[in-house]
Amino acid sequence: MSPAAAARNPPGPEECARVVALTHEGEGIVREGKTVFVPGALPGETVRFVRSRRHRRHDEGRLLEVLEPAAARVAPRCAHFGVCGGCALQHLTGEAQLALKQTELADNLERLARVAVPRWLEPLAGPAWGYRRRARLGVKYVAKKGKVVVGFRERSAPYVADVQRCDVLSAPVGDWVAPLGELIGTLGIRQQLPQIEVAVADNATALVLRVLAPPSAADRERLRAFAARHGARLYLQPGGLETIEPLDAGAQAEPLRYALPEFGVTLEFLPSDFVQINGEINRALVARAVALLAPGPHDAVLDLYCGLGNFTLPLARSGAKVVGVEGEAGLIERARGNAAHNGIANVEFHVGDLSRPADPHTSWLRGPYSHVLLDPPRVGAREVLAAVAALRPRRVLYVACHPGSLARDLGVLVHEHGFVLEAAGVIDMFPHTAHVESMALLSGPGDART
């Protein structure tokens, strides 16, 4: 908080109260008097705190002491927990984190979709540490400290957290945080390098450096030495995503790739492409999606928001005809390349603007389709729901990165189009964070099995 903000929000008196729930950001909620959100506090705990910032509907609090800890409280593994904003729930057991996320999903489905879950899928969970293969790290030269800091933003602050390593970043990047800060501190452009994009593939680790000024020849030599010493691939990004190029322009390297071995599929991608953050959970998620949809050789599947073909190509291994649609032309180009080098011919990909109501004359929307998979961005799939319903598929699988968007869209499919919710479950794509990913299986009104 800035000095001016602190002057406007002097700390209140110390208070003791019981925590009743968590916010969507993982902060403890106290409802004695005006509601206050207290980072670091857990449901069921009695805590001592002060109100540090006031708002019209709620206050923000600062935890002073946990007087009665929750049974699920554990010691955070990371020394920077509480300052770094990369994690919010390291002080809660993994089992309790999953239960919390399932409760949030159930609450959203009940309140927003007005549906109950007839069958809960077993939560998809995997390694809690070293899982994050994609990340955006902030970079800042701090004159007062005389050094460059690299990491996630601080919790509730715009500053880059000063950390030495990160336990949630995939190896080897978690151990590179401090060395990257030391490297950038030696560069002439250390004040013109605000962020690093991380992409850890099965075969290489790529770092995309956002540069606001061209590095000098000496800078390039230092970057090359770091890349050689750590086995990293370095890229420079002077402008938009289209400007990303290897540190040594024209250098040839094998494409980044990750495998889905259960389906004999390998996907190639660029360091700027979207891939699911957690590689092991992604493999489990794809396997479950294929098992739940269970298409056969005589079926046709429509995969909307298909990206690189993460679900499309494994679904095609069933023998069904599969059509993938994505709004970004570059991703579709790479999806087609992935189909070709995996030898999968029973699939086709189309560029389609899924943010606008679909034109019924669009070739890929004519169907017929027996199954539909939706994997939309955070805002959901509202614009395509009517078009999906018009296809009258037997099964729809919705993979969501926001429980509110999922609930809103399921409410439309169930109450306006006659679909039936069969099952739902959480996906622990981001352990130690409050981020909730989930999936829901629906049967269509024309499915004889409903």
C-alpha positions in Angstrom: 0.0 0.0 0.0 1.3 3.5 -0.9 1.9 6.0 1.9 -1.0 8.1 0.7 -3.3 5.0 0.7 -2.1 4.1 4.2 -2.9 7.6 5.4 -6.4 7.2 4.0 -6.8 3.8 5.6 -5.2 3.8 9.1 -5.3 0.4 10.7 -8.3 -0.2 12.9 -8.2 -1.7 16.4 -7.2 -5.3 16.9 -10.2 -7.7 16.7 -10.7 -11.4 17.4 -13.3 -13.3 15.3 -14.1 -16.7 13.8 -13.5 -17.3 10.0 -16.6 -18.7 8.3 -15.5 -19.2 4.7 -12.9 -18.3 2.0 -13.2 -15.9 -0.9 -12.6 -16.9 -4.5 -9.1 -15.6 -3.9 -8.5 -17.8 -0.9 -8.9 -15.1 1.8 -10.6 -15.8 5.1 -14.0 -14.3 5.5 -15.1 -12.8 8.8 -18.7 -11.6 9.1 -18.8 -10.2 12.6 -19.8 -6.6 11.9 -18.8 -5.4 8.5 -17.5 -8.3 6.4 -13.7 -8.4 6.3 -11.4 -10.5 4.1 -8.3 -11.7 5.9 -5.5 -13.3 3.8 -3.9 -16.3 5.5 -6.9 -17.2 7.6 -8.9 -20.4 7.2 -12.5 -21.4 7.8 -13.2 -22.5 11.3 -10.2 -20.6 12.8 -10.3 -17.9 15.4 -7.9 -15.2 14.4 -6.6 -11.8 15.6 -6.5 -9.2 12.9 -6.8 -5.5 12.1 -8.7 -3.9 9.3 -6.1 -2.4 7.0 -8.2 -1.1 4.2 -11.9 -0.1 3.9 -14.3 -0.4 1.1 -18.0 0.3 0.8 -19.2 -3.3 1.1 -16.3 -5.0 2.8 -12.9 -4.3 4.4 -9.5 -5.9 3.9 -7.7 -7.3 7.0 -4.2 -8.1 8.1 -3.7 -11.3 10.0 -1.9 -10.9 13.3 -2.3 -14.3 14.9 -4.1 -17.6 14.6 -5.6 -18.2 18.0 -7.4 -21.5 17.2 -6.0 -23.1 14.0 -8.0 -25.3 11.7 -7.3 -29.0 11.6 -6.4 -28.8 7.9 -3.8 -26.0 8.4 -0.2 -27.0 7.5 3.1 -25.1 7.4 3.6 -23.5 3.9 6.5 -25.1 2.1 7.6 -21.9 0.4 9.5 -19.2 2.5 7.9 -16.5 0.3 4.3 -17.6 0.9 2.1 -14.8 2.0 4.1 -12.2 0.1 4.3 -13.8 -3.4 1.0 -13.9 -5.1 1.7 -17.0 -7.1 0.0 -19.2 -4.4 -2.9 -18.6 -2.0 -3.5 -21.9 -0.3 -0.1 -23.5 0.7 -1.3 -23.4 4.3 -4.1 -25.8 3.6 -3.8 -29.6 3.0 -4.2 -30.9 -0.5 -7.3 -32.8 0.5 -8.9 -29.7 2.0 -8.0 -27.7 -1.1 -9.9 -30.2 -3.3 -12.9 -30.2 -1.0 -13.0 -26.4 -1.0 -12.9 -26.3 -4.8 -15.7 -28.9 -5.1 -17.8 -26.9 -2.6 -17.3 -23.8 -4.7 -18.3 -25.7 -7.9 -21.4 -27.2 -6.2 -22.4 -23.7 -4.9 -22.1 -22.1 -8.3 -24.1 -24.9 -9.9 -26.8 -24.7 -7.3 -27.1 -20.8 -7.3 -26.5 -19.9 -10.9 -27.5 -23.0 -12.9 -30.2 -24.2 -10.4 -29.1 -27.8 -10.9 -27.9 -30.5 -8.5 -25.0 -32.8 -9.4 -26.3 -36.4 -9.6 -22.8 -37.9 -9.7 -19.6 -36.4 -8.6 -16.5 -37.4 -10.6 -13.4 -38.2 -8.6 -11.3 -35.0 -8.5 -8.4 -35.0 -11.0 -5.3 -34.4 -8.8 -1.6 -34.9 -9.4 1.7 -33.5 -8.2 1.3 -30.5 -6.0 4.8 -29.1 -6.7 6.9 -28.4 -9.8 3.7 -28.7 -11.9 3.6 -25.3 -13.7 5.0 -25.6 -17.2 3.6 -22.2 -18.4 4.0 -19.0 -16.5 4.4 -15.2 -16.9 7.1 -13.9 -14.6 7.5 -10.2 -13.8 11.0 -8.6 -14.0 11.9 -5.4 -12.2 15.2 -3.6 -11.6 14.9 -2.2 -8.0 17.4 0.6 -7.6 17.1 0.7 -3.8 18.1 -3.0 -3.6 20.6 -2.6 -6.4 19.4 -5.7 -8.2 16.8 -7.2 -10.5 14.0 -9.3 -9.1 12.2 -12.0 -11.0 8.9 -13.8 -10.0 5.2 -13.5 -9.7 3.6 -10.3 -8.5 3.2 -9.8 -4.7 -0.2 -10.6 -3.2 -2.5 -7.5 -3.5 0.4 -5.3 -4.7 1.8 -4.4 -8.1 5.4 -5.2 -7.1 7.4 -8.2 -8.3 8.0 -10.5 -5.3 11.7 -10.9 -4.4 12.1 -14.7 -4.4 15.1 -17.0 -4.7 13.3 -20.0 -6.2 9.8 -21.2 -6.9 8.4 -24.6 -5.9 5.4 -24.6 -8.2 7.3 -23.9 -11.5 8.2 -27.0 -13.5 11.9 -28.1 -13.3 14.3 -26.7 -14.1 12.7 -23.2 -14.1 11.9 -23.2 -10.4 15.7 -23.1 -9.7 16.4 -20.4 -12.3 14.5 -17.5 -10.6 17.5 -16.1 -8.8 20.0 -16.8 -11.6 17.7 -15.0 -14.1 17.6 -12.0 -11.8 21.4 -12.0 -11.6 21.7 -12.4 -15.4 19.4 -9.6 -16.2 21.1 -7.4 -13.7 24.2 -7.5 -15.8 22.4 -6.4 -19.0 22.4 -2.9 -20.4 18.7 -3.3 -21.0 17.9 -4.4 -17.4 15.3 -1.6 -17.1 13.7 -2.4 -20.5 13.0 -6.1 -19.8 9.6 -6.3 -17.9 8.6 -9.9 -18.2 9.6 -13.5 -19.1 7.2 -16.0 -20.5 8.0 -19.6 -19.5 7.2 -22.7 -21.6 8.5 -26.0 -20.4 8.1 -28.7 -23.1 9.0 -32.4 -22.9 12.0 -31.7 -25.0 13.2 -28.2 -24.1 12.6 -25.2 -21.8 11.8 -21.9 -23.6 12.1 -18.4 -22.1 10.6 -15.5 -24.0 12.1 -12.2 -22.9 9.9 -9.1 -23.5 12.4 -6.4 -24.5 11.5 -2.8 -24.9 15.0 -2.0 -26.3 17.3 -4.1 -28.4 20.0 -5.9 -26.5 23.6 -4.9 -27.2 26.2 -7.3 -28.6 27.5 -7.7 -25.0 24.0 -8.4 -23.7 23.5 -11.1 -26.4 26.7 -12.8 -25.4 25.6 -12.9 -21.7 22.2 -14.3 -22.8 23.9 -17.0 -25.0 26.2 -18.0 -22.1 23.2 -18.4 -19.8 21.3 -20.5 -22.3 24.3 -22.7 -22.9 25.0 -23.1 -19.1 21.4 -24.0 -18.2 20.2 -25.7 -21.4 17.6 -23.1 -22.1 16.1 -21.8 -25.3 15.9 -18.0 -25.3 13.6 -15.9 -27.4 13.2 -12.1 -27.7 9.9 -10.4 -28.0 10.3 -6.7 -29.0 6.6 -6.2 -29.8 3.5 -8.3 -30.3 3.4 -12.1 -30.3 4.3 -12.0 -34.0 7.7 -10.5 -33.2 8.9 -13.4 -31.1 12.1 -14.9 -32.5 15.0 -16.9 -31.2 17.9 -15.1 -29.6 19.9 -15.9 -32.7 17.5 -15.1 -35.5 17.4 -17.9 -38.1 18.6 -20.5 -35.7 16.9 -23.9 -36.3 15.8 -26.1 -33.5 13.3 -28.9 -33.2 9.8 -27.7 -32.3 8.7 -27.7 -28.7 6.4 -30.7 -28.0 4.5 -32.6 -25.4 3.2 -36.1 -25.5 -0.1 -37.8 -24.7 1.3 -41.3 -24.6 -2.0 -43.1 -23.8 -3.2 -42.0 -27.3 0.1 -42.2 -29.1 -0.1 -38.4 -29.8 2.6 -35.8 -29.7 1.7 -32.1 -30.1 4.1 -29.4 -31.3 3.7 -25.8 -30.2 5.3 -22.4 -30.1 6.5 -20.8 -26.9 3.7 -18.3 -27.0 0.9 -20.9 -27.6 -1.7 -21.8 -25.0 -1.1 -25.2 -23.5 -2.6 -26.5 -20.3 -0.5 -25.4 -17.3 -0.2 -28.8 -15.6 1.1 -31.5 -17.9 0.3 -34.5 -15.8 -3.2 -33.2 -15.0 -3.7 -32.5 -18.7 -2.9 -36.1 -19.6 -5.5 -37.3 -17.0 -8.0 -34.7 -18.2 -7.7 -35.8 -21.8 -8.1 -39.5 -20.9 -11.2 -38.7 -18.8 -12.7 -36.6 -21.6 -12.3 -39.4 -24.1 -13.7 -42.0 -21.6 -16.8 -39.8 -20.7 -17.7 -39.0 -24.3 -16.8 -42.5 -25.5 -17.3 -41.9 -29.2 -17.2 -44.9 -31.6 -16.2 -45.3 -35.2 -19.6 -44.3 -36.4 -19.9 -41.1 -34.4 -18.9 -37.5 -35.2 -17.5 -35.1 -32.6 -17.3 -31.3 -32.6 -14.5 -29.9 -30.5 -15.0 -26.2 -30.0 -12.1 -24.0 -28.8 -9.8 -26.8 -29.9 -6.5 -25.0 -29.8 -3.6 -27.2 -30.9 -5.8 -30.3 -31.0 -5.2 -31.3 -27.3 -8.6 -33.1 -27.2 -9.3 -33.4 -30.9 -6.5 -35.8 -31.8 -7.0 -38.2 -28.9 -10.7 -38.2 -29.7 -9.9 -39.1 -33.3 -8.0 -42.2 -32.1 -11.5 -43.6 -31.4 -12.2 -43.8 -35.1 -14.9 -41.2 -34.9 -14.8 -38.2 -37.3 -13.7 -35.2 -35.3 -13.9 -31.5 -36.3 -11.9 -29.0 -34.3 -12.7 -25.2 -34.4 -10.6 -22.4 -33.0 -10.6 -18.6 -33.5 -6.8 -18.2 -33.8 -5.6 -19.1 -37.3 -2.0 -19.9 -36.1 -3.3 -22.5 -33.7 -5.4 -24.1 -36.4 -2.3 -24.2 -38.7 -0.3 -26.0 -36.0 -3.3 -28.3 -35.2 -3.4 -29.4 -38.8 0.4 -30.0 -38.6 -0.1 -32.0 -35.5 -2.7 -34.2 -37.2 -0.4 -34.8 -40.1 2.7 -35.8 -38.2 0.7 -38.1 -36.0 -0.8 -39.7 -39.0 -4.4 -38.9 -38.1 -6.6 -38.5 -41.1 -10.1 -38.7 -39.6 -10.0 -35.1 -38.3 -10.4 -31.6 -39.8 -9.8 -28.2 -38.4 -11.5 -24.8 -39.1 -10.8 -21.2 -38.1 -14.1 -19.9 -36.6 -14.9 -16.8 -34.6 -16.6 -18.4 -31.6 -17.2 -15.1 -29.8 -20.0 -14.3 -32.2 -23.3 -16.1 -32.9 -22.5 -18.9 -35.3 -23.7 -18.6 -38.9 -25.9 -21.7 -39.5 -24.4 -21.9 -43.0 -20.9 -22.3 -41.7 -19.7 -25.7 -43.1 -18.3 -27.0 -39.8 -21.6 -26.3 -38.1 -23.8 -28.3 -40.4 -23.2 -31.6 -38.6 -24.6 -34.0 -37.8 -22.7 -34.4 -34.6 -23.3 -37.0 -31.9 -20.9 -35.5 -29.4 -19.7 -32.0 -28.6 -16.7 -30.9 -26.4 -16.5 -27.4 -25.2 -13.3 -26.0 -23.7 -13.8 -22.2 -23.7 -11.8 -19.4 -22.2 -12.7 -17.9 -18.8 -15.7 -16.0 -20.2 -17.4 -19.2 -21.2 -19.3 -20.3 -24.3 -22.5 -18.3 -24.1 -22.4 -17.3 -27.8 -22.3 -20.9 -29.2 -24.8 -22.6 -26.9 -27.8 -22.2 -29.1 -25.9 -23.5 -32.1 -24.7 -26.5 -30.0 -28.2 -27.2 -28.9 -29.5 -27.1 -32.5 -27.1 -29.9 -33.4 -29.0 -32.2 -30.9 -25.9 -34.1 -29.8 -26.2 -37.1 -27.5 -23.4 -36.0 -25.2 -21.8 -32.7 -24.4 -18.7 -32.4 -22.3 -17.9 -29.0 -20.9 -14.3 -28.3 -19.6 -14.3 -25.0 -17.7 -11.6 -22.7 -16.2 -14.2 -20.7 -14.3 -17.1 -22.2 -12.2 -19.3 -19.2 -12.6 -19.1 -19.3 -16.4 -19.7 -23.0 -16.4 -22.8 -22.7 -14.1 -24.2 -19.9 -16.2 -23.8 -21.9 -19.4 -25.1 -25.1 -17.9 -28.2 -23.3 -16.8 -28.9 -22.3 -20.4 -28.3 -25.8 -21.7 -30.5 -27.4 -19.0 -33.3 -25.0 -18.6 -33.6 -23.5 -22.2 -32.5 -26.5 -24.3 -33.5 -29.6 -22.4 -30.1 -31.1 -21.6 -29.6 -33.1 -18.5 -26.6 -32.8 -16.2 -25.1 -36.3 -15.6 -21.9 -35.7 -13.7 -19.4 -33.0 -12.7 -16.1 -32.8 -11.0 -13.1 -30.6 -10.2 -9.7 -30.6 -11.9 -6.8 -29.5 -9.7 -4.9 -27.8 -12.5 -3.5 -25.2 -10.1 -2.6 -26.7 -6.7 -2.1 -24.2 -3.9 -4.2 -21.6 -5.7 -7.9 -20.8 -5.4 -8.4 -21.2 -9.1 -11.1 -23.8 -9.8 -11.2 -25.8 -13.1 -13.9 -28.3 -13.6 -15.8 -30.5 -16.1 -19.4 -31.4 -16.6 -21.1 -34.1 -18.7 -24.5 -33.6 -20.1 -26.8 -35.8 -22.1 -28.9 -34.3 -24.9 -32.7 -34.3 -25.0 -32.6 -36.8 -27.9 -30.4 -39.3 -26.1 -32.4 -42.5 -25.6 -30.2 -43.4 -22.5 -31.6 -40.4 -20.5 
